[in-house]
Amino acid sequence: MERLRIGEQRHTVLDFLAKEMERIWASFDHARESEPEFTASLKLLLNEQLPEGSQEIIEVLGQSVDVLESSIAQSRPRFLAYIGSSGLEVGAIADFLASSYDINQAIDSRASTVLEQQTAKWVGEFIGFKSAIGYFTSGGMVSNLTALATARNQALPASRKLGIDRKVAIYASHESHYSVRRTMEVLGMGSESLRSIPIDGHHRMNVTELKRQINIDLSSGITPIAIVATAGTTLTGAVDPIGELVKVAKEKQIWLHVDGAYGVPAAGTARSALFEGLDDADSVTIDAHKWLFVPKSCSLVLMKDRNGLAMTFSHHEAYMPHANDDYNPVDLTLEYSRPFRALKLWIAFKTHGAEAFRDAIEKNIRLAELTYQIAAQRSDFRVLPYPPDLSIAPIQFLSPSESNRSALNERLCQRILEDGRFYISTAQINGETWLRPCYTNFRTTEADVFALFDVVTELSAQL
Ligand SMILES: Cc1ncc(COP(=O)(O)O)c(C=O)c1O
């Protein structure tokens, strides 16, 4: 028997997985009372040398589950740090199927290539960016890079061959994601070409400041490449005024990219008014592995037409045959080998229906509102002057015995992480450290929000 097959053990392995997955998914439905210890035996396992011989697969799978159980899983309902996700069950099943077929989306792979476009269109419909074409990428970083490379090519068509021969600028709010800056570094525009536009009292890009900066640049001979509207900032969930930014972009003929990696799924819900103007943008980034709940990695870059992508990425390599002289997906994407990421979102939409996604997103927003209300009513917390737009609710703990609020909240966050019942991160807002619960998991409930305040109250007394 070929040594790289599971062979006769297939049935045993699938039985083992079926039982384990039932237990694991059930465990995600409830919070753990603490994080398990990183045991000495696990450390020994993770210090083993390259195995030359074979080992019983059930034993190896058991060890893998031990590693996973001792890792920080974003699927658990009390993971409220950064921008988490949910590891949607049908998404995990889809990954298993897709990996087994191991299709490469770089070339025309028949049905899977059509499914990718169908799913991108569905996502466009869901958020109100109609007739979108789109490609799945590894994450918001790569989606932003793809869109901004296309914008650069549109503004400077010769740059693909000759490089950038002049001063350029990209405009994004002071609280835009670091991936915009990194993109500019990687694309040779230089991070100093990023115009970090001040925010208003609601943490949205200040449009008057944007116009002022563009006029200064134009009169100094600097070429604008793109305006980046953040639709859901990582710090507070603020949504830049997309409609107003579209007007500026159209008037000045500048590419408008919407970085909706986190927040844009809310455009498909009762919060759609916040995203007014989205349909007139040139490109949109959306991370399905954030607020559409599927497992990583699953991001999309959406565009109204594919010409820009083709001008930026297409090529003719002898080893990449082109059917009917049409482009291959690899001519329209940055990545070469690309897994079949679309399947998990396709299965998820079909199995649960778009309405279930809208409900889950709105439920997350209500959890952020509840967090805001509880903190606003307590004298030992401070909140922002307005309720959350999306599902991030920054709160700051106050204590009469500590005037340095940043130091207090840093210590408190550290204590929460050591305790292990919740996983939470901090954010620097208006120059101070805040706790920043972010709700992007469909498993998190109101009971978890109340428990968060109980835990914070208990642990803050120990500081
Ligand atoms: C607004 C925004 N853009 C881009 C990204 C980068 O996304 P990814 O981690 O999927 O590369 C993030 C990540 O949190 C984000 O919040």
The ligand as an SDF file (V2000), in Angstrom:
LIG
                    3D

 16 16  0  0  0  0  0  0  0  0999 V2000
  -10.2480   48.0160    8.6140 C   0  0  0  0  0  0  0  0  0  0  0  0
   -9.3050   46.8680    8.3950 C   0  0  0  0  0  0  0  0  0  0  0  0
   -8.6670   46.7540    7.2090 N   0  0  0  0  0  0  0  0  0  0  0  0
   -7.8220   45.7540    6.9610 C   0  0  0  0  0  0  0  0  0  0  0  0
   -7.5580   44.7800    7.9210 C   0  0  0  0  0  0  0  0  0  0  0  0
   -6.5850   43.6710    7.6170 C   0  0  0  0  0  0  0  0  0  0  0  0
   -7.3060   42.4920    7.4390 O   0  0  0  0  0  0  0  0  0  0  0  0
   -6.6140   41.0500    7.4640 P   0  0  0  0  0  0  0  0  0  0  0  0
   -6.1770   40.8220    8.8770 O   0  0  0  0  0  0  0  0  0  0  0  0
   -7.7050   40.1350    7.0380 O   0  0  0  0  0  0  0  0  0  0  0  0
   -5.4680   41.0730    6.5170 O   0  0  0  0  0  0  0  0  0  0  0  0
   -8.1790   44.8680    9.1620 C   0  0  0  0  0  0  0  0  0  0  0  0
   -7.9090   43.8780   10.2030 C   0  0  0  0  0  0  0  0  0  0  0  0
   -8.3690   43.9460   11.3170 O   0  0  0  0  0  0  0  0  0  0  0  0
   -9.0900   45.9340    9.4120 C   0  0  0  0  0  0  0  0  0  0  0  0
   -9.7320   46.0590   10.5850 O   0  0  0  0  0  0  0  0  0  0  0  0
  1  2  1  0
  2  3  1  0
  2 15  2  0
  3  4  2  0
  4  5  1  0
  5  6  1  0
  5 12  2  0
  6  7  1  0
  7  8  1  0
  8  9  2  0
  8 10  1  0
  8 11  1  0
 12 13  1  0
 12 15  1  0
 13 14  2  0
 15 16  1  0
M  END
$$$$
